[in-house]
Amino acid sequence: MGSIGSSATSVLIAHVAAHTSTIRLGAGGVMLPNHSPLTIAEQFGTLAELHPGRIDLGLGRAPGTDQVTMRALRRNGQEADHFPQDVQELQGYLRDETLVPGVNATPGRGTDVPLYILGSSLFGASLAAALGLPYGFASHFAPEALQRAVALYRERFAPSDQQRSPHVIAGVNVIVADSDEEAQEQLVAVRRMRAARMLARGRDLSEAEIDALLASPQGQHFLGMMRYTAVGTPEVVADYLASFAEHAQADELMVVLASPGADTRLRSLDLLADIAGLDAVAAG
């Protein structure tokens, strides 16, 4: 995906970790069907050895790509069916309790990197509950099942060595600006950008044509994917995030900076960091 630097997650984490000293860094997340569990255990185990106590690993089930790319990755599309088993195999490598006799992750063995299950459906919620792992819901682009998934996860959660009680992370889009007018302008711009990328299918459309596309039933469905978006000045966004955390029954928020352009995203992050009382907000 051209707008997200996500194709070499462990490399990016290594780069940021080498230039910082205290913050935790993690994947939000690695799409495990695209990789072997041993490979990911070795990559994140190496990171954990280089930066002890600072590495987390979020895992998703979706391939996250098209059929052509899947073939280029040497995948057949059936790997997602083995996701629960692959998570347990990966966990075994990191815990030094390998499920594959004679095969160990080196480095990685015994690092016990914390795992998180990421999802946008009830499947991920059920798996995270059964394995006793934290659960992150992708409500920043798939809002429909948020409350049902969280309720199911909390109801079925089985304590584990890693996690004694349920822990929910909910994704939310954020656009913070110095004025409401500027924030709303950024929201319009990001909606147009995403619509051009996702709905226009490579066509070069004018702003008026994109707005007409957004007004269509397909466009309205697309806009619904951004249902959970905090937009405005720091005070407005702070209120929204507090109410959203309560609505989602979330222990932690994963903030997705939605502003168009690096400069506006950095300004959004600076303003967000100044909001008092949001100690449990992670920027993604």
Summary of the structure (lengths in Angstrom):
residues: 284
radius of gyration: 19.6
end to end distance: 15.8
largest distance: 61.7
contacts: 882
relative contact order: 0.10
helix: 47%
strand: 15%
